[in-house]
């Protein structure tokens, strides 16, 4: 157990940050699930809208240090390629 005031404060701060980061990570996963669901249905318009909504949320997670920037870039690139391919498959 923490013995100093500063150590106790550090524990409190870590708990707050951990809760905040977990919430942000869960939010990103929810947005990703929406994009995946839209891609699975084959609806390009819905997939495009879901991707547009997910992109700023994922970028924010990278900015806040919850996810690595390259991870976010890679996921967005792959998702956008899949959304784009919906058009060529349908048309």
N, C-alpha and C positions, 0 to 999 in steps of 0.2 A: 504494500500500500504506500501511497505517496506520503512523504513526511513533511515536505516544505509547502508553503503557500503557493509558490510558483509551480510546483509539480501538480498540486491539486487543480490550479487554474488550467494548466496544460491538459489535464484529463478532461475537464469540462469543455474546453475548446475542441479537443479531438472528438468528443462525443457529438457536439453540435455539427462539426464539419462532416463527420461520418454520416450522420443522418441526412444532411443536405446533399452530399454526394450520392448516397444511395437513392434518394428521391429523384435526383437528376438523371441517374443511370436508368432507373425504372421508367422514367418519362421518355427517354430516348428509345428504350426497347419497345414501348407502346407505339411510338411513332413508326418505328421500323416494322412492327407487326402489321400496322395499317397498310403500309406500302406493300409488304409481302402478300397480304390478303387481296389487295387490288390487282397485283400482278397475276395472282393465281386465278382470279376471275376472268382475266383477259381484258378488262376494261381500261383502255389506255387513258381516257380522260380522268377517271378516278385515281389511277396510279400516278399520273402526272401531278394532280392536286395533292395527293398524299405525300409525294416526294418533295413538293414545294413546301409543305408544312413541316416535314421532317428535317429538311436541310438546315434551317437556322438553329433548330434545337440541337442538332448534332454538332454544328460549328460552335455553339455556345458551350457544349460539354467539353470540347477540345480547348477552348479559351480558358475555361475554369479549371482545366487540368484533370477532369474526370476521365476523359479518354484522350489517347494520344492523337495528335493532329494527323499523322500519316494513316492511322487506323480509320479515322473519320473520312479522310480523303479517299481511301481505298473503298470503303463501304459505299460512299456516295457515288463513286465512279462506277462501281459494279451495278448498283441499283439503277442508275440513270441509263446504263447500257441495256439493262433488262427491260426498262420501260420503253426505251427507244425501239427495241427489237419487237415490241408488241405491234407497232405500226406496220413493219415489213411483213410480219407473220399474217396479219389480218388483211393487208392490202396487197 
